[in-house]
Amino acid sequence: MQQNKRKRMPKSCKDKKERRETKMPKKLSKSICCLLITCNLICSCILPACATDVESAVDTPNTLESDLSMLSDSAYCNSADTALVPDYIKYVKDYSLKFMSNSQKRSDLKISRIYECYDPYGNITAFYITVSDNNDNPCGYVLLSMLINDNNPIVEYSYEGAGIIEKITDLLDTASGKLIYVAPDALYLDNLNGNFVRVQNNICTDIAVIESQYEEYLKIMGINTIIYQTAGGSFDGTKIQSWNDAAICTQTLIPNFSGGSNYFLMTDFSSGNVCAPTAATNMIWYWANDRNRAPALYKISGLGRTAAGTRIFNIMKSGMLTSVTSGTLDSTVLWGYQSYFDCDARCDSSNPSYSTWNYRYLETSSYFSSYKAAIDDGCPIHLMLRMANTVTAAGHDVFCIGYARNSSNQYYYAVMDGWYRYGRYIKNGSYPYIKGYKIWVST
């Protein structure tokens, strides 16, 4: 097979110190060996590293020590002897495919790829699964996390595209490395040469920062062991809800939502940490474009989509005092809305002409019913996903457009997050702290 040239890592990662030796957290038992399977039902191959279609570089450590990893293509994909297939891969494949097929009520779906994700110590922490139809058209993805404190591992999914993995598909197909997953939206590409690039923003991150982020997430969530492991390190499917029942039963979106392709990405306006003003831009664009509300239209009247979005974003970014380096403080988010509407929030039912816009703060302690009620009331939410309950905590701001409920009565937020033009669903409780603003705009 012809060897492709490896993609260069970002310049910020060059000259990085050699990866230091680390010890596994005491609470986590040693996981099963490193194994990545590309399972597209066409039997492409079983590969090391990140589902690459080319052979690994010579320097790549040999982590395929199990006999299971040496199965031939035909043995895995076509053999009637299912005992040859690793139990956990069969379970992950069946679980994901059943969930996506049941949820969409489709029988023409198949697994495109299964990417294994690890913690800094070699334990498998997640499976990122992409799905397509029988004509190989992308039909979404599922992220199964092993870092959970209930029996539902599906922490994120979409019915469109491949999700954040799209940002590094070229690297995954040419680089020798693996994916590191330590918390929600904390996915890194490890090139096995001491460089760790955060997939979401392409920024090189020190391994010590990743380890700290991981330990903090485990502590906050009260996670003592990786859910699929038994004491001996083997797969224990009994800890996860039955895949026969896994499905989304109901989903609700805000009224007149015109579709994700009509909304904006962060990169439409700026590089850096601009998720908060981008979420606010999508909020105003919804009330102006989809709901035709006069106060939202006032400052962009007569402008095309691109010019209107840019104007909204610039007002929001300035009003929120957003820094492309350090982001936006939670305490300044409302300042952006106040700058756009040129007034504080107000709603006077006795004098509607005096009304402009209003909000309701949804605290981290709020039950999901509060978020559900906001959507049911026809109002989207400026949602703040946080790793800690502080105004400077790391996290991500998104435009929440709806919700979904699964077969176990667990809820998901439907969001446009500024990374890609289609939406995704995020499991309630996967982030340690979730809060937001329900935003309403007058006629």
URNOR-V519197 format. One record per backbone hydrogen bond with DSSP energy under -1.0 kcal/mol. NH is the residue of the N-H (numbers start at 0). CO is the residue of the C=O. E is the energy in kcal/mol with one decimal. If there is no record, write none. Layout:
{{NH,CO,E} {NH,CO,E}}
This chain:
{{12,9,-2.2} {13,10,-1.5} {15,12,-1.1} {27,24,-1.3} {46,35,-1.2} {59,56,-1.7} {64,62,-1.4} {68,65,-1.0} {69,66,-1.4} {70,67,-1.1} {75,71,-1.9} {76,72,-2.6} {77,73,-1.9} {78,73,-1.5} {81,79,-1.6} {83,80,-1.9} {84,81,-1.3} {89,85,-2.1} {90,86,-2.4} {91,87,-2.5} {92,88,-2.6} {93,89,-2.7} {94,90,-3.1} {95,91,-2.5} {96,92,-2.4} {97,93,-2.5} {98,94,-2.3} {99,95,-2.5} {100,96,-2.5} {101,97,-2.9} {102,98,-2.5} {103,99,-1.8} {105,100,-1.9} {109,131,-2.6} {111,129,-3.0} {112,129,-1.1} {113,36,-1.1} {114,127,-2.9} {116,125,-2.5} {117,178,-2.5} {118,122,-2.3} {121,118,-1.7} {124,116,-2.3} {125,116,-1.3} {126,143,-2.5} {127,114,-2.9} {128,141,-3.0} {129,112,-2.1} {130,139,-2.7} {131,109,-2.4} {132,136,-1.8} {135,132,-2.2} {138,130,-3.2} {140,157,-1.4} {141,128,-2.6} {142,155,-2.8} {143,126,-2.8} {144,152,-3.0} {145,124,-3.4} {147,145,-1.1} {154,142,-1.9} {154,152,-1.2} {156,424,-1.7} {157,140,-1.9} {165,162,-2.1} {166,163,-1.8} {167,164,-1.5} {171,167,-2.9} {172,168,-1.8} {174,170,-3.4} {177,189,-2.4} {179,187,-3.2} {180,117,-2.6} {181,185,-1.7} {185,182,-2.0} {187,179,-3.2} {188,196,-2.8} {189,177,-3.3} {190,194,-1.7} {196,188,-2.1} {197,202,-2.7} {198,186,-3.0} {201,197,-2.2} {204,195,-3.5} {209,205,-1.6} {210,206,-2.6} {211,207,-2.1} {212,208,-2.4} {213,209,-2.3} {214,210,-2.7} {215,211,-2.4} {216,212,-2.0} {217,213,-2.4} {218,214,-2.1} {219,215,-2.8} {220,216,-2.4} {222,217,-2.3} {226,145,-2.1} {228,225,-1.7} {229,233,-1.6} {232,229,-1.7} {235,227,-2.2} {238,235,-1.4} {239,236,-1.6} {240,150,-2.6} {244,241,-1.3} {248,404,-2.6} {249,404,-1.5} {251,402,-2.9} {253,400,-2.4} {256,253,-1.1} {261,258,-1.6} {262,259,-2.2} {265,417,-2.2} {267,264,-1.1} {268,265,-1.8} {269,265,-2.5} {272,323,-2.4} {273,271,-1.6} {277,273,-1.6} {278,274,-2.6} {279,275,-2.1} {280,276,-2.0} {281,277,-2.3} {282,278,-1.7} {283,279,-2.5} {284,280,-2.6} {285,281,-1.9} {286,282,-1.9} {287,283,-2.3} {288,284,-3.3} {289,285,-1.5} {290,285,-1.5} {292,286,-2.8} {296,292,-1.6} {297,293,-1.7} {299,296,-1.6} {302,299,-2.1} {307,303,-2.9} {308,304,-2.7} {309,305,-2.3} {310,306,-2.1} {311,307,-2.4} {312,308,-2.7} {313,309,-2.4} {314,310,-1.9} {315,311,-2.5} {316,312,-3.3} {317,313,-2.0} {318,314,-2.6} {319,315,-2.5} {321,316,-2.1} {322,326,-2.7} {326,322,-2.7} {329,390,-1.6} {331,328,-1.5} {332,329,-1.1} {335,332,-1.0} {337,333,-2.5} {338,334,-2.2} {339,335,-2.0} {340,336,-2.5} {341,337,-1.0} {342,337,-1.1} {345,356,-3.3} {350,347,-1.1} {353,350,-2.4} {354,351,-1.1} {355,345,-1.3} {357,439,-2.4} {359,437,-1.6} {361,435,-3.3} {365,362,-1.8} {369,366,-1.9} {371,367,-2.8} {372,368,-2.5} {373,369,-1.5} {374,370,-2.0} {375,371,-2.8} {376,372,-1.4} {377,374,-2.0} {378,373,-2.4} {380,399,-1.9} {381,436,-2.9} {382,380,-1.2} {382,397,-2.2} {383,434,-3.6} {384,395,-2.9} {385,432,-3.3} {386,393,-2.5} {389,387,-1.2} {392,389,-1.2} {395,384,-2.2} {397,382,-2.7} {398,415,-2.6} {399,380,-3.0} {400,413,-2.6} {401,413,-1.3} {402,251,-2.2} {403,411,-1.9} {404,249,-2.7} {405,409,-2.6} {406,246,-2.0} {408,405,-1.9} {411,403,-2.4} {412,425,-2.9} {413,401,-2.5} {414,423,-2.8} {415,398,-2.5} {423,414,-2.1} {424,156,-3.1} {425,412,-2.4} {426,154,-2.3} {427,410,-2.7} {429,426,-1.9} {432,385,-2.0} {434,383,-2.0} {435,361,-1.9} {436,381,-1.9} {437,359,-2.8} {438,379,-1.9} {439,357,-2.7} {441,355,-2.7}}
